[in-house]
Amino acid sequence: MKRHILVAGICLGTMLAAAPSHAQLITLPKDQLLEMTAQNPFERFADGRPKVPDALIERARGLSAEEVFAVLPKEGFRNQYAGDFRVLHPGKKLVGRAFTLQFMPLRPDLEGVVNTRAKAAGLERMNNQTAIDMLQPGDVLVVDLFGQEENGTIVGDNLFYYIMRTTKNGGLVVDGSIRDLEGIRRMDMPAYFRAAHPSAIGNVIISGINVPVRIGKTTVMPGDLVFGDAEGVYFIPPSLVQKVVDNADEVHVHDEWTRKKFDEGKYKSSEIYGTPKDPELKKEYEEYLKRRLEEIRKGNPK
C-alpha cells in the first residue's frame, strides 16, 4: 500500500499525493481517514478504511431503498441517495463496502509536476488499474467521473470481469460510463452507470483514491455501506448500518402481519395500515412483532 503514497508529493490541504503517468493521485493519510470516520464502530482495513462486517452485509441484502430512507434523514444524513442510473441487473441487489475513486478533467501542468515527483519517489506507472488492483472481497468500486460519457469509461468487459472476480461480485457505481456493454451485460455483478460509450478512458486525471467523493448529489466516504436496488443507490455511514438493518426487520414484520390481516378479508385497509386502530388488534400486532423479531434475530448471523 505504501508504494501508492508519495509523502513528499503535492498536497491538497494536508492530504498526500502520489502520481500515475497521466493522473494526480491523492489519498488520505491513515490518521486523517480515522478522524473523518471516527464514528465507525467496526474493525478497519490496514489503511484505516472502515470494514462493515460480512454478517451485516448479508443482512443488508434484504433491504429496500425505502427502508434505508426511513432511517438516514432522521439521523441528519439527507444527501446519501443517488438515482437516475442505468442499472445493469435491476433484479439484483448491490451491497458492499465503498472503495472510492475520484477523477478530474486532465490538466497538463499539474500532470507534469505530479509525474516528476512520482518518478523521483520510484513509483510505478499508475492509471485506473492502480485503484482496481487495490480492491478487496466485498468492495464496491465507487467512481466519481463527473458524469463524463465519452472517455469517462472506467472499465470495459475485461476489467469489469476482474472486479467481479476480485470483489467476489461486490459491484460498481460510476458517475460516468462503461464500455463493452454487450460483454458486461452477460456478467453477474451488479453495476450502476450513467451511460455506455465505445471510447476508452482518457483526458482525465485520478485525483483521489479512498477520499470523500461526490456521486450525483451524495457524499460518499470510504467504507460506507453501498446499497443499490432497482431504484438507485444509498451510501450508508458505518455507524448507522446496524440501526438500518434492525429497523428493516421491524418493517418486514409489520408488512408480513399487515398482509396476513388483509388476506383474512375482514378489515378495511384503514383499520390495519399503517397502525391498527382497534386496541385488541394493536396488542395482537405488538405480540406478533415481538415474537417474530426474536425468531429473526436468533437466526441472524453474528
C-alpha positions in Angstrom: 0.0 0.0 0.0 2.8 2.4 0.8 4.1 2.4 -2.7 0.9 4.2 -3.8 1.6 7.2 -1.4 4.2 9.9 -2.1 5.0 11.6 1.3 6.8 14.4 -0.4 4.2 14.9 -3.0 1.7 17.6 -3.9 -0.7 18.4 -1.1 -4.3 19.1 -1.1 -4.7 20.6 2.3 -2.8 18.1 4.4 -3.6 15.2 2.0 -0.8 13.3 0.4 -0.2 12.9 -3.3 1.2 10.2 -5.5 1.2 10.1 -9.3 0.2 7.9 -12.2 1.5 8.6 -15.7 -1.5 10.7 -16.6 -3.1 11.5 -13.3 -2.8 13.2 -10.0 -3.3 10.6 -7.3 -4.3 11.9 -3.8 -5.0 9.7 -0.8 -5.7 10.4 2.8 -3.1 9.7 5.4 -4.4 7.0 7.8 -4.7 9.4 10.8 -7.0 11.7 8.7 -9.1 8.8 7.5 -9.5 7.7 11.1 -10.5 11.2 12.1 -13.0 11.6 9.2 -14.6 8.2 10.0 -14.3 8.4 13.8 -17.9 7.2 14.4 -17.1 3.9 12.7 -17.9 1.1 15.3 -16.3 -1.7 13.4 -12.8 -3.0 12.5 -10.8 -1.4 9.8 -8.6 -2.3 6.9 -4.9 -1.7 7.2 -5.2 1.8 5.6 -7.9 2.8 8.1 -10.9 2.3 5.9 -14.0 1.1 7.9 -14.8 -2.6 7.4 -18.5 -3.2 7.9 -18.8 -6.9 9.0 -19.7 -9.5 6.4 -22.7 -10.6 8.6 -24.3 -7.1 8.3 -23.6 -7.0 4.6 -25.6 -10.2 4.2 -28.4 -8.8 6.3 -28.5 -5.7 4.2 -29.3 -7.7 1.1 -32.9 -7.9 2.3 -33.2 -4.1 2.4 -35.1 -1.7 0.1 -34.3 1.9 -0.6 -37.4 3.0 1.3 -36.2 1.1 4.4 -32.8 3.0 4.3 -34.7 6.2 3.7 -36.7 5.6 6.9 -33.5 6.0 9.0 -30.9 8.2 7.4 -32.7 11.5 7.1 -33.9 11.3 10.7 -30.2 10.9 11.7 -29.2 14.0 9.7 -27.9 12.2 6.6 -30.1 13.8 3.9 -27.6 13.5 1.0 -27.0 9.8 0.7 -29.2 8.7 -2.2 -28.3 8.8 -5.9 -30.8 7.9 -8.6 -31.1 8.2 -12.4 -28.6 5.4 -13.1 -28.7 2.8 -15.8 -28.9 -0.4 -13.7 -27.2 -3.4 -15.2 -29.2 -6.0 -13.3 -32.4 -4.4 -11.8 -33.4 -7.6 -10.1 -30.1 -8.0 -8.3 -29.2 -6.1 -5.1 -25.8 -4.3 -4.8 -24.3 -4.5 -1.3 -20.7 -3.9 -0.2 -18.1 -1.6 1.2 -17.3 1.6 -0.7 -13.8 1.9 -2.2 -13.8 5.4 -3.6 -12.1 6.7 -6.7 -12.2 10.3 -8.0 -11.3 11.8 -11.3 -11.0 15.3 -12.6 -10.5 16.7 -16.2 -7.0 16.4 -17.4 -4.7 19.4 -16.7 -1.2 19.0 -18.3 0.8 21.3 -16.0 -0.5 19.5 -12.9 0.1 16.2 -14.5 3.7 17.1 -15.3 4.5 18.1 -11.8 2.9 15.0 -10.2 4.6 12.7 -12.7 8.0 14.2 -11.9 7.5 13.7 -8.2 6.2 10.2 -8.7 9.3 9.2 -10.7 11.5 10.7 -8.0 9.8 8.6 -5.5 10.3 5.4 -7.5 6.6 4.9 -8.1 5.4 2.6 -10.9 3.2 3.8 -13.8 -0.4 4.2 -12.5 -3.8 4.5 -14.1 -7.4 3.4 -13.3 -6.0 -0.1 -12.9 -3.9 1.0 -9.9 -7.1 1.5 -7.9 -8.8 -1.6 -9.4 -5.8 -3.7 -8.2 -6.3 -2.4 -4.6 -9.9 -3.8 -4.3 -10.7 -6.4 -1.6 -13.5 -9.0 -1.4 -16.8 -7.3 -0.6 -15.8 -3.9 -2.0 -17.9 -1.8 -4.3 -15.9 0.5 -6.6 -17.5 3.9 -6.3 -16.2 6.2 -9.0 -16.7 10.0 -9.5 -16.1 10.6 -13.2 -18.1 13.8 -13.1 -20.8 12.4 -15.4 -18.4 12.0 -18.3 -19.7 9.9 -21.1 -17.0 9.9 -23.9 -13.6 9.0 -22.3 -15.4 8.6 -19.0 -15.5 4.8 -19.3 -14.0 3.4 -16.1 -13.9 -0.2 -17.3 -14.7 -2.4 -20.3 -15.7 -6.1 -20.1 -12.2 -7.4 -19.2 -11.6 -5.1 -16.2 -15.3 -5.5 -15.2 -14.7 -9.2 -15.1 -11.5 -8.7 -13.0 -13.5 -6.5 -10.5 -16.2 -9.2 -10.3 -13.7 -11.9 -9.5 -11.6 -9.8 -7.1 -14.5 -8.4 -5.1 -16.5 -11.7 -5.3 -19.4 -9.9 -7.1 -19.1 -6.7 -5.0 -20.1 -4.2 -7.6 -19.5 -0.9 -9.4 -21.1 2.5 -9.1 -19.8 5.1 -11.6 -20.9 8.7 -12.1 -19.6 8.3 -15.6 -19.7 5.5 -18.1 -18.6 2.0 -19.1 -17.7 0.4 -22.4 -18.2 -3.1 -23.9 -21.8 -3.2 -22.5 -22.6 -6.2 -24.8 -20.0 -8.2 -22.9 -20.6 -6.8 -19.4 -24.4 -7.4 -19.5 -23.7 -11.2 -19.5 -21.7 -10.9 -16.2 -23.5 -11.4 -12.9 -22.0 -8.4 -10.9 -24.4 -5.5 -10.1 -23.4 -2.2 -11.6 -24.8 1.4 -11.8 -23.6 3.8 -14.5 -24.8 6.9 -16.3 -24.0 5.8 -19.9 -22.3 3.3 -22.1 -19.8 4.5 -24.7 -17.3 2.8 -27.0 -14.4 5.1 -26.2 -11.5 4.2 -23.8 -11.0 6.2 -20.6 -8.9 9.3 -21.3 -8.5 13.1 -20.9 -9.0 12.7 -17.2 -6.8 12.7 -14.0 -7.1 10.5 -11.0 -7.4 13.0 -8.1 -8.2 10.7 -5.2 -8.2 7.1 -4.0 -10.3 6.4 -0.9 -11.1 10.0 -0.3 -14.6 11.6 0.0 -16.3 11.7 -3.4 -19.5 13.1 -4.9 -21.8 10.8 -6.7 -24.8 12.8 -8.1 -25.9 14.8 -5.1 -24.5 12.4 -2.5 -21.3 12.5 -0.4 -19.6 9.1 -0.2 -16.9 8.2 2.3 -14.5 5.2 2.0 -16.0 2.3 3.9 -19.7 3.4 3.6 -22.1 0.5 3.1 -23.2 0.8 -0.5 -26.8 -0.4 -1.1 -28.4 -0.5 -4.5 -31.7 -1.8 -5.7 -33.8 -1.2 -8.8 -34.4 2.4 -7.8 -30.9 3.7 -7.1 -28.1 3.6 -4.7 -27.7 4.6 -1.0 -24.4 5.2 0.8 -24.9 4.3 4.5 -22.4 5.5 7.1 -20.9 2.5 9.0 -22.2 4.0 12.3 -25.8 3.6 11.1 -25.7 0.2 9.4 -26.8 -1.7 12.4 -29.7 0.7 13.0 -30.8 0.4 9.4 -30.9 -3.4 9.3 -32.6 -3.7 12.7 -35.3 -1.2 11.6 -35.8 -3.1 8.4 -36.5 -6.2 10.4 -39.4 -4.4 12.1 -40.6 -3.1 8.8 -40.6 -6.6 7.3 -42.6 -8.0 10.2 -45.1 -5.1 10.0 -45.6 -5.8 6.3 -45.9 -9.5 7.0 -48.6 -9.1 9.6 -50.4 -6.4 7.6 -50.8 -8.7 4.6 -51.9 -11.6 6.8 -54.7 -9.5 8.1 -55.6 -8.3 4.6 -55.7 -11.9 3.5 -58.4 -12.6 6.1 -60.7 -10.3 4.1 -62.3 -8.9 7.3 -60.8 -5.5 7.5 -60.6 -2.3 5.5 -57.1 -1.0 4.8 -57.5 2.0 7.2 -58.3 -0.4 10.1 -54.9 -2.2 9.7 -52.4 0.1 7.8 -50.3 1.8 8.9 -51.2 1.3 12.6 -54.1 -0.8 13.8 -56.9 1.3 15.2 -58.5 -1.3 17.4 -56.7 -1.8 20.7 -57.0 -5.5 20.5 -55.6 -5.6 17.0 -52.8 -3.3 18.1 -52.0 -5.7 21.0 -52.1 -8.6 18.6 -49.6 -6.9 16.3 -47.2 -6.0 19.1 -47.2 -9.6 20.3 -46.6 -10.8 16.8 -43.8 -8.2 16.3 -42.0 -9.3 19.5 -42.2 -13.0 18.7 -41.1 -12.6 15.0 -38.2 -10.3 15.9 -36.9 -12.8 18.4 -37.1 -15.5 15.7 -35.4 -13.4 13.1 -32.6 -12.1 15.3 -31.9 -15.6 16.7 -31.3 -16.7 13.1 -29.3 -13.7 12.0 -25.5 -14.3 11.6 -23.3 -12.6 14.2 
